[in-house]
Amino acid sequence: AIVRSENSRKKLESLGIAAQQNDLSFEFELQTEISACRLFHFAPPPREGTEDTHTRNLITALKKHQTPPSRIVYISTTGVYGDCQGKWINEDAPVNPQVDRAKRRYDAEQQLLEYGKAQGTDIIILRVAGIYGPGKLPLKRISEGHPVVRKEDSPFTNRIHSADLVKMAVAAMQKGRQGAIYHACDGHPGTMAEYFTAVADKAGLPFPAEISLEDAKHKLSAGMMSYMRESRRLRNEKTLAELGITLDYPTLESGLENCGL
């Protein structure tokens, strides 16, 4: 494994996983043989800009080895589609990234596909929806009383339970087609208001106050508002069929049962 922090390195080594500590913000040398290995690329891009220099530095390190990895599974984002006005879309929908974080992810996709074509490495891309699960819920935000955009103004969002994302990633490495793109989502989109209310209800917290989209422009952060300006519903039939998996948590209701609330 390649990790950024000392804590991550120690945690992995305690599990019997050899780990190399590097910051992908800089060029580095791989300390292990990669010939025909299978690589999961889960490292996030930089926080700014429209290019993923982290992926570029990783590819530079890979190119220094004579024999490349046999396969790479990359976690991207469904944000590459931009605003689809609530329409149902599959993996053939045109990309239209609007915000820099989505542009960085799409840049990484293109870098990896180009690398794979040149080196003979299979590239499989998982475009991942909003991840939730144990330890990854907006409990602090709800407890602090932050409002949410009311249901009638709230865009459609898509989700995937963290355990199902792991299952998809493993299946993508084992069965994913070269160059294929898969939606990592549960196939049951809902609104942001519904999500926050469901989490609050399950956790026994007061429901968030609901405000109009216009009021939200003055009360929510710029980051949160960027999500409010995009609405899409993602299909996952291709993912389930080609990867041969059944989700453990196909709905938010079933997923919240496994979040320790």
Buried (B, 14 or more C-beta within 10 A) or exposed (E): BBBBEEEBBEBBEEEEEEBBBBEBEEEBEBEEEBEEBBBBBEBBBBEEEBBBBBBBBBBEBBEEBEEBBBBBBBBBBBBBBBBBEEEEBEBEBEBEBBBBBBBBBBBBBEBBBEBBEEBEBBBBBBBBBBBBBEEEBBBEBBEEEBBBBBEEBBBBBBBBBBBBBEBBBBBBBEEBEEEBBBBBBBBBBBBBBBBBBBBBEBBEBEBBEBBEBEBBEEBBEEEBBBBBEBBBBBBBEBBBEBBEBEBEBBBBEBBBEBBEB
